[in-house]
Amino acid sequence: MLETDKDISSTIERVEPNLTDRIAILSGMMGIKEHTGRFKERLVWVTDLINPKKAYYREKFPELAKEVPFERRELMWAGTEFHYEFGRAVSQEVYREQRVGFRSIIGAIDIFKDHPVELKWTRDITSKSDILKGRPENVEQLGMYCAMTNVPFGRLVYYVHEGDEPGRVLAFNLKFDDLKPVRDEMITRKDLLLEAWATENPSILPGCPWYGKGCECEKKCDCGKKCICGASKTLDQSIARMVSECKYDPEESKRLTRVFNAYTSAPRAKLSTWDLMTPRKWWFNKHVKGEKGFGDDNGDTVAASAKQDWKTAKRGIEDQIKHCSGIEYALEFAELEGERVPVETLRKVPVVIAQPNFKDPLPPDVGKMAKYWRDDILRLGMQCALAGKKTGKLVAYYHNVEDVDAKLVVYMVHFRDTKPYLDLMGGNLRLIREAILNREFVGLPRCPEFKCQYKEHRCKWIGECRG
């Protein structure tokens, strides 16, 4: 069992620093610069470029996420679930969630084998002949993926949910005769968004098409104000107008509907190494409706906003580490008793990216790492066990360390035995399956007591899991 620090330490043979990977990651993080030389570059997601104005305000005021109505949150949750399920139903893992990059723009294509496939979940859809006008933001996202992969053909797939009845799938084939204008428009939007972030001047961005239609950013944005320079006109979604051909594919729609509805008739658990490590937390996150977060109980919106800022910053650093050039980050999958569990790799070696709060880097000491980095070591051991390897990488970014050169450390963790991690995952997986069958969580192991009230990071389900 892996219940104590000593138990975890006994599975580790040694820990040593990896200077080669450290230099490669730092070079990638520090070496990215805007090609115009006007300001330091950062990574921009394709989804940011679909609506740059909203992307600006979402980052500037992360507390606006709380303004999203519950009904829309439900749609977002359903859409996320659909992406996962549909991908598993119709495509192999190797073709799903493919990361692509172009001029410091990054994206994740839902399915990419011969051409990009973008998946969408909806309760309603415009007529089959009106996708370009009715859903231009979807068309633009697919067009950007086509441009980034240099493939002029792509497919938009909609799953139309119709109450309690089985849903139907609508597939549309889109073609772009010339991808260069698409890439040019992407660079233009990226430059404007980066400059707006750097100068805190959103007026240079095109206005949001959703202004006045329930956009959560309306309380902060300037879309309703008249821009003196005239630059803040509404986004004209020009990429959607670059489509040379858009056709509904009835045969593919029927096939995908048949395959997907057959797959969803057999419910399965969807699990990560985090879920297998803390099954009770997985249960509440999965089965309890609504969102709870820091500050919700006492109305401390300032603290909540500060924590959201901290989370946003951490995500940005993690994206830089994963996607900066030359480090070969990938998300792979391994099988555990019939379940597909994701394994993150860095240069083909299992990896965990951590951002500890220590003011000094932790030395490569087995005992200290097992004590202070229990969760990260457990996850790394799990991923190594899943991948059939005994060596993993722990990439630590110490954001509180003042010395810039000392902020990043890459540890090579050599495990003596990974079987205890495999046993832990297998045992918790069987308990999770039993909990799903019985529709109750009381048989799931509790998290360690210290996790319930650990400073400001206390579990959001504290008090509700004491079954």
C-alpha positions as CSV (number, residue, x, y, z in Angstrom):
1,M,0.0,0.0,0.0
2,L,1.0,3.6,-0.5
3,E,-0.5,5.2,2.7
4,T,2.6,6.8,4.2
5,D,5.6,8.8,3.1
6,K,7.8,5.8,3.9
7,D,5.6,3.6,1.7
8,I,6.1,6.0,-1.2
9,S,9.9,6.4,-0.6
10,S,10.4,2.6,-0.6
11,T,9.2,2.5,-4.3
12,I,11.8,5.1,-5.4
13,E,15.4,4.1,-6.2
14,R,16.8,7.6,-6.7
15,V,16.1,11.1,-7.9
16,E,18.5,13.2,-10.0
17,P,18.3,16.5,-11.9
18,N,18.0,16.6,-15.7
19,L,19.9,19.6,-17.0
20,T,19.4,18.7,-20.7
21,D,15.6,19.0,-20.5
22,R,15.8,22.0,-18.2
23,I,17.9,23.9,-20.7
24,A,15.6,22.9,-23.6
25,I,12.4,23.9,-21.8
26,L,13.9,27.2,-20.6
27,S,15.2,28.0,-24.1
28,G,11.8,27.4,-25.5
29,M,10.0,29.5,-22.8
30,M,12.4,32.4,-22.9
31,G,13.1,32.4,-26.7
32,I,9.6,33.0,-28.1
33,K,9.3,36.6,-29.3
34,E,6.8,38.4,-31.4
35,H,7.9,38.4,-35.0
36,T,7.2,42.1,-35.3
37,G,9.5,42.9,-32.4
38,R,6.9,45.1,-30.8
39,F,6.4,43.0,-27.7
40,K,7.3,39.8,-26.1
41,E,5.3,36.8,-27.4
42,R,3.1,34.5,-25.5
43,L,1.0,31.5,-26.7
44,V,-2.5,32.3,-28.1
45,W,-5.1,29.6,-28.5
46,V,-7.2,29.3,-31.7
47,T,-10.4,29.7,-29.6
48,D,-9.0,33.2,-28.5
49,L,-8.9,34.2,-32.1
50,I,-12.5,33.3,-32.8
51,N,-13.6,36.2,-30.5
52,P,-10.5,38.3,-29.5
53,K,-12.5,40.9,-27.6
54,K,-14.1,38.3,-25.3
55,A,-10.6,36.6,-24.9
56,Y,-9.2,39.9,-23.8
57,Y,-11.9,40.5,-21.1
58,R,-12.0,36.9,-19.9
59,E,-8.3,37.1,-19.1
60,K,-8.4,40.7,-17.7
61,F,-11.4,39.9,-15.5
62,P,-11.4,36.2,-14.7
63,E,-14.2,36.7,-12.2
64,L,-16.5,37.2,-15.2
65,A,-16.7,33.4,-15.5
66,K,-19.2,33.5,-12.6
67,E,-21.5,35.6,-14.7
68,V,-22.2,32.7,-17.1
69,P,-25.8,31.6,-16.4
70,F,-26.3,28.1,-15.0
71,E,-28.2,27.0,-18.1
72,R,-25.2,27.8,-20.3
73,R,-22.9,26.1,-17.9
74,E,-24.9,23.0,-18.3
75,L,-24.5,23.2,-22.1
76,M,-20.8,23.6,-21.7
77,W,-20.6,20.6,-19.4
78,A,-22.6,18.6,-21.9
79,G,-20.4,19.7,-24.8
80,T,-17.3,18.6,-22.9
81,E,-18.8,15.2,-22.2
82,F,-19.9,14.8,-25.8
83,H,-16.3,15.6,-27.1
84,Y,-14.9,12.8,-24.9
85,E,-17.6,10.2,-25.7
86,F,-17.8,10.9,-29.4
87,G,-14.1,10.8,-29.9
88,R,-13.9,7.4,-28.2
89,A,-16.8,6.1,-30.2
90,V,-15.6,7.0,-33.7
91,S,-11.8,7.3,-33.6
92,Q,-8.7,5.7,-32.3
93,E,-6.8,7.5,-29.5
94,V,-3.9,8.4,-31.7
95,Y,-6.0,10.7,-33.8
96,R,-7.9,12.5,-31.0
97,E,-7.1,15.9,-29.5
98,Q,-4.2,16.5,-31.8
99,R,-2.1,19.6,-30.8
100,V,-1.0,21.9,-33.6
101,G,0.9,25.1,-33.7
102,F,1.6,28.0,-36.1
103,R,3.4,31.2,-35.4
104,S,2.9,30.9,-31.6
105,I,-0.8,30.0,-32.1
106,I,-1.8,26.7,-30.7
107,G,-4.9,24.6,-31.0
108,A,-6.3,21.1,-30.2
109,I,-8.1,19.4,-33.1
110,D,-10.9,17.1,-31.9
111,I,-10.0,14.4,-34.5
112,F,-7.2,14.6,-37.1
113,K,-6.3,11.7,-39.3
114,D,-6.4,12.8,-43.0
115,H,-8.2,16.1,-42.3
116,P,-9.4,18.2,-39.3
117,V,-12.7,17.2,-37.7
118,E,-14.4,19.7,-35.3
119,L,-17.1,18.3,-33.0
120,K,-20.0,20.4,-31.6
121,W,-22.9,19.6,-29.2
122,T,-26.1,21.6,-29.6
123,R,-29.8,21.5,-28.7
124,D,-30.7,23.3,-31.9
125,I,-29.1,23.9,-35.3
126,T,-29.8,26.1,-38.2
127,S,-30.9,24.7,-41.6
128,K,-28.4,22.5,-43.4
129,S,-27.9,25.2,-46.0
130,D,-27.2,28.0,-43.5
131,I,-24.2,26.8,-41.5
132,L,-21.9,29.5,-42.9
133,K,-24.3,32.2,-41.6
134,G,-25.8,30.4,-38.6
135,R,-22.6,29.0,-37.1
136,P,-19.7,31.2,-38.5
137,E,-17.6,30.8,-35.3
138,N,-17.6,27.0,-35.8
139,V,-16.6,27.4,-39.5
140,E,-13.8,29.8,-38.5
141,Q,-12.4,27.4,-35.9
142,L,-12.3,24.6,-38.5
143,G,-10.8,26.9,-41.1
144,M,-7.9,27.8,-38.7
145,Y,-7.2,24.1,-38.1
146,C,-7.1,23.5,-41.9
147,A,-4.7,26.4,-42.3
148,M,-2.5,25.2,-39.5
149,T,-2.3,21.7,-40.9
150,N,-2.2,22.9,-44.6
151,V,-5.2,20.6,-45.4
152,P,-7.8,22.4,-47.5
153,F,-10.7,20.1,-46.5
154,G,-12.3,19.7,-43.1
155,R,-15.5,18.4,-41.5
156,L,-17.9,20.0,-39.0
157,V,-19.8,17.4,-37.0
158,Y,-22.8,18.4,-34.8
159,Y,-24.5,16.2,-32.3
160,V,-28.1,17.5,-32.0
161,H,-29.5,16.5,-28.6
162,E,-33.3,16.1,-28.7
163,G,-34.6,15.7,-25.2
164,D,-34.9,12.1,-24.0
165,E,-34.7,10.7,-27.5
166,P,-31.4,9.5,-29.0
167,G,-29.6,12.4,-30.7
168,R,-28.7,12.7,-34.3
169,V,-25.4,13.6,-36.0
170,L,-25.1,16.1,-38.8
171,A,-21.9,16.2,-40.8
172,F,-20.8,19.0,-43.0
173,N,-17.8,19.0,-45.4
174,L,-16.0,22.3,-45.9
175,K,-13.4,23.2,-48.4
176,F,-10.9,26.1,-48.6
177,D,-9.3,26.8,-52.0
178,D,-6.7,29.1,-50.6
179,L,-5.4,28.8,-47.0
180,K,-3.0,31.7,-47.1
181,P,-5.7,34.4,-46.4
182,V,-6.8,32.3,-43.5
183,R,-3.3,32.3,-42.0
184,D,-2.9,36.0,-42.7
185,E,-6.2,36.7,-40.8
186,M,-5.1,34.5,-37.9
187,I,-1.8,36.5,-37.6
188,T,-3.6,39.8,-37.8
189,R,-6.0,38.8,-35.0
190,K,-3.2,37.4,-32.9
191,D,-1.1,40.6,-33.2
192,L,-4.1,42.7,-32.2
193,L,-4.9,40.5,-29.2
194,L,-1.3,40.4,-27.9
195,E,-1.0,44.2,-28.3
196,A,-4.3,44.7,-26.5
197,W,-3.1,42.5,-23.6
198,A,0.3,44.3,-23.5
199,T,-1.1,47.8,-23.6
200,E,-4.4,47.2,-21.8
201,N,-6.2,48.8,-24.7
202,P,-9.1,46.6,-25.9
203,S,-10.4,49.4,-28.2
204,I,-8.1,48.2,-31.0
205,L,-10.0,44.8,-31.1
206,P,-13.1,44.2,-33.2
207,G,-16.3,44.2,-31.3
208,C,-17.9,41.0,-30.0
209,P,-20.7,39.6,-32.2
210,W,-22.4,38.5,-29.0
211,Y,-22.8,42.0,-27.5
212,G,-26.4,42.5,-26.4
213,K,-27.1,38.8,-26.6
214,G,-26.2,37.7,-23.1
215,C,-22.4,37.8,-23.2
216,E,-21.0,37.5,-19.7
217,C,-18.4,40.2,-20.5
218,E,-20.9,43.0,-21.2
219,K,-20.5,44.6,-17.7
220,K,-16.8,45.3,-18.4
221,C,-16.4,45.5,-22.2
222,D,-16.4,48.5,-24.4
223,C,-18.4,47.0,-27.3
224,G,-21.3,49.4,-26.7
225,K,-19.1,52.5,-26.9
226,K,-18.2,54.3,-30.0
227,C,-14.6,53.9,-30.9
228,I,-12.9,57.2,-32.0
229,C,-10.4,55.4,-34.2
230,G,-13.1,53.2,-35.8
231,A,-11.1,50.0,-35.0
232,S,-13.7,48.5,-32.7
233,K,-16.2,47.6,-35.4
234,T,-17.9,44.2,-34.9
235,L,-15.9,41.2,-35.9
236,D,-16.9,40.4,-39.5
237,Q,-15.9,36.7,-39.3
238,S,-14.1,37.0,-42.6
239,I,-12.6,33.5,-42.4
240,A,-16.1,32.0,-42.8
241,R,-16.4,33.9,-46.1
242,M,-13.3,32.2,-47.4
243,V,-15.1,28.8,-47.6
244,S,-15.3,27.7,-51.2
245,E,-17.6,24.8,-50.6
246,C,-19.9,23.7,-47.8
247,K,-22.0,20.5,-48.2
248,Y,-24.2,18.4,-45.9
249,D,-23.1,14.8,-46.0
250,P,-26.2,12.6,-45.4
251,E,-24.4,9.2,-45.6
252,E,-21.7,10.2,-43.1
253,S,-24.3,11.7,-40.8
254,K,-26.2,8.4,-40.7
255,R,-23.1,6.4,-40.1
256,L,-21.9,8.6,-37.3
257,T,-25.4,8.6,-35.7
258,R,-25.5,4.8,-35.8
259,V,-22.0,4.4,-34.4
260,F,-22.3,7.0,-31.6
261,N,-25.7,5.9,-30.4
262,A,-24.6,2.3,-30.2
263,Y,-21.6,3.3,-28.2
264,T,-23.4,5.4,-25.7
265,S,-25.8,2.5,-24.8
266,A,-23.0,1.0,-22.7
267,P,-22.1,3.5,-19.9
268,R,-18.4,3.5,-18.8
269,A,-16.4,5.5,-16.3
270,K,-14.1,8.2,-17.6
271,L,-11.0,8.4,-15.4
272,S,-7.6,10.1,-15.1
273,T,-4.8,9.4,-12.7
274,W,-6.2,12.2,-10.5
275,D,-9.5,10.4,-10.3
276,L,-7.9,7.1,-9.5
277,M,-5.9,8.8,-6.7
278,T,-8.9,10.5,-5.1
279,P,-12.0,8.5,-6.1
280,R,-14.3,10.4,-3.6
281,K,-13.4,13.7,-5.1
282,W,-14.0,12.2,-8.6
283,W,-17.5,11.1,-7.4
284,F,-18.6,14.5,-6.3
285,N,-17.1,16.4,-9.3
286,K,-18.8,13.9,-11.6
287,H,-22.2,13.3,-10.0
288,V,-23.0,16.5,-8.0
289,K,-24.5,19.3,-10.1
290,G,-23.3,22.9,-9.8
291,E,-20.0,24.4,-9.1
292,K,-18.4,25.2,-5.8
293,G,-15.3,27.2,-5.5
294,F,-13.1,29.1,-3.1
295,G,-14.9,32.0,-1.5
296,D,-18.4,30.8,-2.4
297,D,-19.4,30.1,1.1
298,N,-18.5,33.5,2.6
299,G,-19.0,35.7,-0.4
300,D,-15.3,36.6,-0.5
301,T,-15.3,37.6,-4.2
302,V,-11.9,39.3,-3.9
303,A,-10.2,36.2,-2.7
304,A,-12.1,34.2,-5.3
305,S,-10.8,36.5,-8.0
306,A,-7.3,36.3,-6.7
307,K,-7.4,32.5,-6.8
308,Q,-8.7,32.6,-10.3
309,D,-5.9,34.9,-11.3
310,W,-3.5,32.4,-9.8
311,K,-5.1,29.5,-11.6
312,T,-4.9,31.4,-14.9
313,A,-1.2,32.2,-14.4
314,K,-0.5,28.5,-13.6
315,R,-2.3,27.4,-16.7
316,G,-0.3,29.8,-18.8
317,I,3.0,28.6,-17.4
318,E,1.9,24.9,-17.9
319,D,1.0,25.7,-21.5
320,Q,4.4,27.3,-22.1
321,I,6.2,24.2,-20.7
322,K,4.1,21.8,-22.8
323,H,4.1,23.6,-26.1
324,C,7.3,25.5,-26.3
325,S,9.3,24.2,-29.3
326,G,11.6,21.2,-29.1
327,I,10.4,19.4,-26.0
328,E,8.1,16.8,-27.6
329,Y,5.1,16.9,-25.2
330,A,2.4,14.4,-26.0
331,L,-0.8,13.0,-24.4
332,E,-1.0,9.2,-24.8
333,F,-3.3,6.5,-23.5
334,A,-2.8,3.3,-21.7
335,E,-5.3,0.6,-20.8
336,L,-6.3,-0.3,-17.2
337,E,-8.8,-3.2,-16.9
338,G,-10.7,-2.0,-19.9
339,E,-10.4,1.7,-19.2
340,R,-8.3,4.1,-21.2
341,V,-6.3,6.3,-18.9
342,P,-4.3,9.4,-20.2
343,V,-0.5,9.4,-19.8
344,E,1.4,12.7,-20.3
345,T,4.9,12.2,-21.8
346,L,7.9,14.4,-22.4
347,R,10.2,13.0,-25.0
348,K,8.5,9.6,-24.7
349,V,8.9,9.5,-20.9
350,P,6.0,9.9,-18.4
351,V,5.9,13.4,-17.0
352,V,4.1,15.4,-14.3
353,I,4.3,19.2,-14.3
354,A,4.2,20.8,-10.8
355,Q,4.2,24.4,-9.6
356,P,5.0,24.3,-5.9
357,N,4.8,27.3,-3.6
358,F,8.3,26.8,-2.0
359,K,10.6,29.8,-2.0
360,D,13.6,27.6,-2.6
361,P,13.9,24.7,-5.0
362,L,13.6,21.3,-3.4
363,P,16.8,19.2,-3.6
364,P,16.6,15.8,-5.4
365,D,16.0,13.9,-2.2
366,V,13.8,10.8,-2.1
367,G,12.5,11.3,1.4
368,K,11.7,15.0,1.0
369,M,10.0,14.6,-2.3
370,A,7.8,11.7,-1.0
371,K,6.8,14.0,1.9
372,Y,6.2,17.3,0.2
373,W,5.2,16.1,-3.2
374,R,3.0,13.1,-2.3
375,D,0.4,13.7,-5.0
376,D,2.9,14.5,-7.8
377,I,5.0,11.4,-7.0
378,L,1.8,9.2,-6.8
379,R,0.6,10.5,-10.2
380,L,4.1,10.0,-11.8
381,G,4.3,6.5,-10.4
382,M,0.8,5.8,-11.8
383,Q,1.7,7.0,-15.2
384,C,5.0,5.1,-15.2
385,A,3.1,1.9,-14.2
386,L,0.6,2.5,-17.0
387,A,3.3,3.1,-19.6
388,G,5.4,0.1,-18.4
389,K,8.4,2.2,-17.5
390,K,10.3,2.8,-14.3
391,T,11.6,6.3,-15.0
392,G,9.5,9.5,-15.1
393,K,10.1,13.2,-15.2
394,L,8.9,15.7,-12.7
395,V,9.0,19.2,-14.1
396,A,8.8,21.8,-11.3
397,Y,8.3,25.5,-11.9
398,Y,8.9,27.4,-8.6
399,H,7.0,30.6,-9.2
400,N,7.9,32.0,-5.8
401,V,11.7,31.7,-6.3
402,E,13.2,35.1,-7.0
403,D,16.2,33.9,-9.1
404,V,14.8,33.5,-12.6
405,D,17.5,30.9,-13.5
406,A,16.5,28.7,-10.5
407,K,12.7,28.7,-11.1
408,L,12.7,25.6,-13.3
409,V,14.0,22.2,-12.2
410,V,13.5,18.9,-14.0
411,Y,13.8,15.8,-11.8
412,M,14.4,12.3,-13.1
413,V,12.6,10.0,-10.8
414,H,13.8,6.3,-11.0
415,F,11.3,3.9,-9.4
416,R,12.4,0.7,-7.9
417,D,9.0,-0.9,-8.2
418,T,5.8,0.5,-9.9
419,K,3.5,-2.5,-9.0
420,P,2.1,-0.7,-5.9
421,Y,0.9,2.1,-8.1
422,L,-0.7,-0.4,-10.5
423,D,-2.4,-2.1,-7.5
424,L,-3.6,1.2,-6.1
425,M,-5.2,2.2,-9.5
426,G,-6.7,-1.2,-10.0
427,G,-8.2,-1.4,-6.6
428,N,-9.7,2.1,-6.8
429,L,-11.0,1.5,-10.3
430,R,-12.9,-1.6,-9.0
431,L,-14.4,0.4,-6.2
432,I,-15.4,3.2,-8.6
433,R,-17.2,0.7,-10.8
434,E,-19.0,-0.7,-7.7
435,A,-20.0,2.8,-6.7
436,I,-21.4,3.5,-10.1
437,L,-23.4,0.2,-10.0
438,N,-24.7,0.9,-6.5
439,R,-25.2,4.6,-7.1
440,E,-23.5,5.6,-3.8
441,F,-20.0,6.7,-2.8
442,V,-19.7,5.4,0.8
443,G,-17.5,2.5,-0.3
444,L,-14.9,4.8,-1.9
445,P,-11.7,5.5,0.0
446,R,-11.5,8.9,1.7
447,C,-8.9,11.5,0.8
448,P,-6.1,12.0,3.3
449,E,-7.4,14.2,6.2
450,F,-5.0,17.0,5.5
451,K,-6.4,17.5,2.1
452,C,-9.8,18.5,3.5
453,Q,-8.6,21.7,5.1
454,Y,-5.2,22.4,3.6
455,K,-4.9,26.2,3.8
456,E,-6.8,28.0,1.1
457,H,-6.8,24.9,-1.1
458,R,-9.4,23.1,1.0
459,C,-11.6,20.6,-0.9
460,K,-14.7,22.2,-2.2
461,W,-16.8,19.1,-1.2
462,I,-15.7,19.2,2.5
463,G,-18.6,18.2,4.7
464,E,-20.5,16.4,2.0
465,C,-18.4,13.3,1.6
466,R,-18.6,12.1,5.2
467,G,-20.8,9.1,4.4
